[in-house]
């Protein structure tokens, strides 16, 4: 496990640290509001909250360039927000509105933001891992110095796609950081029940992919590990596997009563909540004043309320758009678009 002395994170300036705090609070408040709207039946289908795992996306995003690729699984709200997708567009997408980031056609599990190089949101377990291999291969082929970050849960590492993608990524030395968000439960199944090797970062060794475990409930430790991994890939060394050991405070989805965990276990993990941990660091180590943090929290509350208002007032997709954006057909020479 990475040492919480932080290393590279110690060099972050105050503005960057405050922005990381804003993002942590935004992701938490947005997801809490999402749960509320789901209960009001404004959001349909499956809905998987990111509450507890915010430090992973925020720490990783701080280590990336704007043109790097990000691709993830269906617990994707937090990663989209950290990437910079406006909260209103994310909420509108979950409402199924035309102003959503995927035009109301993707919903909670299939967020997309092409201008910000965020390519999903994928509902099939492990399906995004070979796709990330493809974007990373394209970067190497073009020589554009871009890195692909691919998120997935610990249950996905038992899929063949994970092993096949790591093998090819290592063989071709593509710039991809594979990040396992190990929240310890694949739906309701503990990793100790489903996996012979529970230390996921070790899974890369068979394909000569270096790995590291990091405290995924500590945003600064997460940034430190992600920055080193991203730099390693950008320098042409090939892929890297990070295991972010995190925890989700809610069930697998909104329909999950989470009876497979004890109340004592959840309360113990809440003692490591990433938001108060960063808050304590800022006030004790960086001499940030409480009123600065309160002002950030109050603005986030307004932003999240505005996102819901935007979603509610947005129009539904026009039925004429039903078959748009379904397939992308190549344009042959001499044909018009």
C-alpha positions as CSV (number, residue, x, y, z in Angstrom):
1,X,0.0,0.0,0.0
2,X,1.3,3.5,-0.8
3,X,2.7,5.5,2.0
4,X,0.4,8.5,3.0
5,X,3.4,10.8,3.0
6,X,2.1,11.7,-0.5
7,X,5.4,12.6,-2.3
8,X,4.2,14.3,-5.5
9,X,1.0,15.4,-3.9
10,X,3.0,17.6,-1.5
11,X,3.9,19.8,-4.5
12,X,0.3,20.7,-5.3
13,X,-0.6,24.3,-4.9
14,X,-3.5,25.6,-2.8
15,X,-5.7,26.3,-5.8
16,X,-5.4,22.8,-7.0
17,X,-6.0,21.3,-3.6
18,X,-9.1,23.4,-3.2
19,X,-10.4,22.4,-6.6
20,X,-9.9,18.7,-5.6
21,X,-11.9,19.4,-2.4
22,X,-14.6,21.1,-4.5
23,X,-14.8,18.0,-6.8
24,X,-15.0,15.6,-3.9
25,X,-17.9,17.5,-2.4
26,X,-19.6,17.9,-5.8
27,X,-19.4,14.2,-6.5
28,X,-20.9,13.4,-3.1
29,X,-23.7,15.9,-3.2
30,X,-24.5,15.1,-6.8
31,X,-24.9,11.4,-5.9
32,X,-27.0,12.2,-2.9
33,X,-29.3,14.3,-5.0
34,X,-29.3,11.5,-7.6
35,X,-30.6,9.1,-5.0
36,X,-33.3,11.5,-4.1
37,X,-34.4,12.0,-7.7
38,X,-34.4,8.2,-8.3
39,X,-36.7,7.9,-5.3
40,X,-39.0,10.5,-6.8
41,X,-39.0,8.3,-10.0
42,X,-37.4,11.1,-12.1
43,X,-34.6,8.7,-13.0
44,X,-35.4,5.2,-14.4
45,X,-33.5,2.0,-15.0
46,X,-30.5,0.9,-13.1
47,X,-28.5,3.5,-11.1
48,X,-25.2,2.9,-9.4
49,X,-23.9,5.5,-7.0
50,X,-20.3,6.5,-6.5
51,X,-20.6,7.5,-2.8
52,X,-17.4,6.6,-1.0
53,X,-15.3,6.2,-4.1
54,X,-14.9,9.9,-5.0
55,X,-11.2,10.1,-4.2
56,X,-10.4,7.7,-7.0
57,X,-11.8,9.7,-9.9
58,X,-10.7,13.1,-8.4
59,X,-7.2,12.0,-7.7
60,X,-6.7,10.3,-11.1
61,X,-8.2,13.3,-13.0
62,X,-5.7,15.7,-11.4
63,X,-2.9,13.6,-12.9
64,X,-4.3,13.7,-16.5
65,X,-4.1,16.0,-19.4
66,X,-7.3,17.4,-21.0
67,X,-6.8,15.3,-24.1
68,X,-6.2,12.0,-22.4
69,X,-8.8,9.3,-22.9
70,X,-11.0,8.1,-20.0
71,X,-13.3,5.0,-20.3
72,X,-15.2,3.3,-17.5
73,X,-17.9,1.0,-16.3
74,X,-21.5,1.7,-15.3
75,X,-20.7,3.4,-12.0
76,X,-19.7,6.4,-14.0
77,X,-21.4,9.6,-12.7
78,X,-18.4,10.5,-10.6
79,X,-15.8,10.0,-13.3
80,X,-17.8,12.1,-15.8
81,X,-18.1,15.0,-13.3
82,X,-14.4,14.8,-12.4
83,X,-13.6,14.9,-16.1
84,X,-15.5,18.2,-16.4
85,X,-18.9,17.2,-17.8
86,X,-21.3,19.9,-16.5
87,X,-23.6,18.5,-13.7
88,X,-26.6,19.7,-15.6
89,X,-25.7,17.5,-18.6
90,X,-25.1,14.5,-16.4
91,X,-28.4,14.9,-14.5
92,X,-30.3,15.6,-17.7
93,X,-28.9,12.4,-19.2
94,X,-30.2,10.4,-16.2
95,X,-33.6,12.1,-16.6
96,X,-33.5,11.0,-20.3
97,X,-33.6,14.5,-21.6
98,X,-32.3,15.8,-24.9
99,X,-29.8,18.1,-23.2
100,X,-28.0,15.1,-21.6
101,X,-24.4,14.4,-22.4
102,X,-25.6,11.4,-24.5
103,X,-28.7,13.2,-25.8
104,X,-30.9,11.3,-23.3
105,X,-30.2,7.9,-24.9
106,X,-27.6,6.5,-22.5
107,X,-28.9,7.1,-19.1
108,X,-27.1,6.5,-15.8
109,X,-25.0,3.6,-17.1
110,X,-23.9,5.0,-20.4
111,X,-22.6,8.5,-20.0
112,X,-20.6,9.9,-22.9
113,X,-18.8,13.2,-23.4
114,X,-16.8,13.1,-26.7
115,X,-15.5,16.7,-26.5
116,X,-13.8,15.8,-23.1
117,X,-12.6,12.4,-24.4
118,X,-14.8,10.5,-22.0
119,X,-16.0,7.3,-23.8
120,X,-18.4,5.7,-21.4
121,X,-20.1,4.3,-19.2
122,X,-20.3,0.6,-20.3
123,X,-22.9,-1.8,-18.9
124,X,-21.3,-5.1,-19.6
125,X,-18.8,-6.1,-17.0
126,X,-15.2,-5.8,-18.3
127,X,-16.4,-4.7,-21.8
128,X,-14.6,-1.4,-21.6
129,X,-11.1,-2.9,-21.0
130,X,-10.4,-4.1,-24.5
131,X,-11.9,-0.8,-25.8
132,X,-9.3,1.1,-23.7
133,X,-6.6,-1.1,-25.3
134,X,-7.9,0.3,-28.7
135,X,-7.7,3.9,-27.8
136,X,-4.2,3.4,-26.2
137,X,-3.1,1.6,-29.4
138,X,-4.4,4.5,-31.5
139,X,-2.4,7.0,-29.4
140,X,0.8,5.0,-29.8
141,X,0.2,4.6,-33.6
142,X,-0.4,8.3,-34.0
143,X,2.4,9.3,-31.6
144,X,0.1,11.9,-30.0
145,X,1.5,11.5,-26.4
146,X,-2.0,10.7,-25.0
147,X,-2.7,8.2,-22.2
148,X,-5.8,6.1,-21.8
149,X,-7.2,5.6,-18.3
150,X,-9.6,2.6,-17.9
151,X,-11.7,2.1,-14.7
152,X,-13.3,-1.2,-13.7
153,X,-14.3,-3.0,-10.6
154,X,-12.6,-6.0,-8.9
155,X,-15.2,-8.4,-10.2
156,X,-14.1,-7.6,-13.8
157,X,-10.6,-9.0,-13.3
158,X,-12.0,-12.5,-13.5
159,X,-13.3,-11.8,-17.0
160,X,-11.2,-13.0,-19.9
161,X,-11.3,-9.6,-21.5
162,X,-9.2,-8.3,-18.6
163,X,-6.4,-10.8,-19.1
164,X,-6.5,-10.6,-22.9
165,X,-6.3,-6.8,-22.9
166,X,-3.4,-6.7,-20.4
167,X,-1.5,-9.3,-22.5
168,X,-1.9,-7.3,-25.7
169,X,-1.3,-3.9,-24.0
170,X,2.0,-5.2,-22.6
171,X,3.0,-6.9,-25.8
172,X,2.4,-3.7,-27.8
173,X,3.6,-1.4,-24.9
174,X,0.6,0.9,-25.2
175,X,0.1,3.9,-22.9
176,X,-2.8,2.7,-20.8
177,X,-3.3,2.9,-17.0
178,X,-5.7,0.2,-15.9
179,X,-7.4,1.1,-12.7
180,X,-9.3,-1.4,-10.6
181,X,-11.7,0.3,-8.2
182,X,-11.6,-2.5,-5.6
183,X,-14.6,-1.8,-3.4
184,X,-14.5,-5.4,-2.1
185,X,-17.9,-6.5,-3.4
186,X,-18.9,-7.6,-6.9
187,X,-22.6,-6.8,-6.4
188,X,-23.0,-8.7,-3.1
189,X,-20.1,-11.2,-3.4
190,X,-16.9,-10.5,-1.4
191,X,-13.7,-10.7,-3.5
192,X,-12.5,-13.4,-1.1
193,X,-15.3,-15.6,-2.4
194,X,-14.8,-15.0,-6.1
195,X,-11.0,-14.6,-6.5
196,X,-8.1,-16.9,-5.5
197,X,-5.8,-13.9,-5.6
198,X,-7.4,-11.0,-3.7
199,X,-4.5,-8.5,-4.3
200,X,-5.6,-7.3,-7.7
201,X,-2.4,-5.3,-8.5
202,X,-0.5,-8.6,-8.6
203,X,-2.6,-9.8,-11.6
204,X,-0.5,-7.9,-14.1
205,X,2.7,-9.8,-13.4
206,X,1.9,-12.7,-15.7
207,X,1.9,-10.2,-18.6
208,X,4.8,-8.1,-17.3
209,X,2.5,-5.2,-16.4
210,X,3.8,-3.5,-13.2
211,X,1.2,-2.9,-10.5
212,X,0.6,-1.0,-7.3
213,X,-2.0,-0.9,-4.6
214,X,-3.1,2.5,-3.3
215,X,-5.5,3.8,-0.7
216,X,-8.4,4.7,-2.8
217,X,-10.1,6.6,0.1
218,X,-7.3,9.1,0.2
219,X,-7.4,11.6,-2.7
220,X,-3.8,12.7,-2.3
221,X,-2.4,9.2,-2.2
222,X,-4.6,8.4,-5.2
223,X,-3.1,11.4,-7.1
224,X,0.4,10.5,-6.2
225,X,0.0,6.9,-7.5
226,X,-1.9,8.0,-10.6
227,X,0.6,10.6,-11.5
228,X,3.5,8.2,-11.3
229,X,1.5,5.6,-13.4
230,X,0.5,8.1,-16.0
231,X,4.0,9.5,-16.4
232,X,5.3,5.9,-16.7
233,X,2.9,5.3,-19.6
234,X,3.5,8.6,-21.2
235,X,7.2,8.0,-21.3
236,X,6.7,5.0,-23.5
237,X,7.1,2.2,-21.0
238,X,3.9,0.4,-21.7
239,X,0.8,-0.1,-19.4
240,X,0.4,0.1,-15.7
241,X,-2.1,-1.6,-13.3
242,X,-3.3,0.4,-10.3
243,X,-5.5,-1.2,-7.6
244,X,-7.4,1.5,-5.8
245,X,-8.6,0.0,-2.5
246,X,-11.8,1.9,-1.9
247,X,-15.3,1.3,-0.5
248,X,-18.9,2.2,-1.5
249,X,-21.1,3.4,1.3
250,X,-24.3,2.5,-0.5
251,X,-25.5,-0.7,-2.1
252,X,-24.4,-2.0,-5.5
253,X,-27.3,-0.2,-7.1
254,X,-30.3,1.7,-5.9
255,X,-32.3,-1.6,-5.8
256,X,-29.7,-3.2,-3.5
257,X,-30.6,-3.4,0.2
258,X,-26.9,-4.3,1.0
259,X,-27.8,-6.9,3.6
260,X,-24.6,-8.8,3.0
261,X,-22.6,-6.2,4.9
262,X,-22.8,-5.5,8.6
263,X,-23.6,-2.0,9.9
264,X,-20.4,-2.2,11.9
265,X,-18.3,-2.8,8.8
266,X,-19.8,0.2,7.0
267,X,-19.4,2.5,10.0
268,X,-15.8,1.5,10.3
269,X,-15.1,2.3,6.7
270,X,-16.8,5.7,7.1
271,X,-14.1,6.7,9.5
272,X,-11.8,6.8,6.4
273,X,-14.2,9.0,4.3
274,X,-12.2,10.8,1.7
275,X,-13.9,14.2,2.2
276,X,-13.1,14.9,5.9
277,X,-9.6,13.4,5.3
278,X,-8.8,16.0,2.7
279,X,-10.6,18.7,4.8
280,X,-8.4,17.9,7.8
281,X,-5.2,18.0,5.7
282,X,-6.2,21.4,4.2
283,X,-6.9,23.0,7.6
284,X,-4.0,21.4,9.5
285,X,-1.2,21.2,6.9
286,X,-2.1,24.0,4.4
287,X,-3.7,26.4,6.8
288,X,-6.9,26.7,4.8
289,X,-9.6,28.6,6.7
290,X,-12.9,26.9,7.5
291,X,-14.9,29.7,5.8
292,X,-13.1,29.0,2.5
293,X,-14.3,25.4,2.6
294,X,-17.8,26.3,3.7
295,X,-18.0,28.7,0.8
296,X,-17.1,25.8,-1.6
297,X,-19.7,23.6,0.0
298,X,-22.4,26.2,-0.3
299,X,-21.6,26.8,-4.0
300,X,-21.7,23.1,-4.7
301,X,-25.1,22.8,-3.1
302,X,-26.3,25.6,-5.5
303,X,-24.7,23.9,-8.5
304,X,-26.4,20.6,-7.8
305,X,-29.8,22.2,-7.3
306,X,-29.2,24.0,-10.6
307,X,-28.4,20.7,-12.3
308,X,-31.7,19.2,-11.2
309,X,-33.6,22.4,-12.3
310,X,-31.9,22.2,-15.7
311,X,-32.8,18.5,-16.1
312,X,-36.4,19.1,-15.1
313,X,-36.8,22.0,-17.5
314,X,-35.0,20.4,-20.5
315,X,-37.1,18.9,-23.4
316,X,-37.5,15.2,-24.1
317,X,-35.7,13.9,-27.2
318,X,-37.7,14.3,-30.4
319,X,-39.0,10.9,-31.7
320,X,-37.3,11.7,-35.0
321,X,-33.9,11.2,-33.3
322,X,-34.7,7.6,-32.4
323,X,-32.3,6.2,-35.1
324,X,-29.7,8.8,-34.9
325,X,-26.3,8.0,-33.2
326,X,-27.0,4.3,-33.4
327,X,-24.5,3.3,-36.0
328,X,-21.6,5.2,-37.5
329,X,-21.3,4.3,-41.2
330,X,-18.1,5.0,-43.2
331,X,-18.3,7.5,-46.0
332,X,-17.1,6.1,-49.3
333,X,-15.2,8.2,-51.8
334,X,-17.7,10.2,-53.9
335,X,-20.6,9.9,-51.4
336,X,-22.1,12.7,-49.5
337,X,-22.6,12.5,-45.7
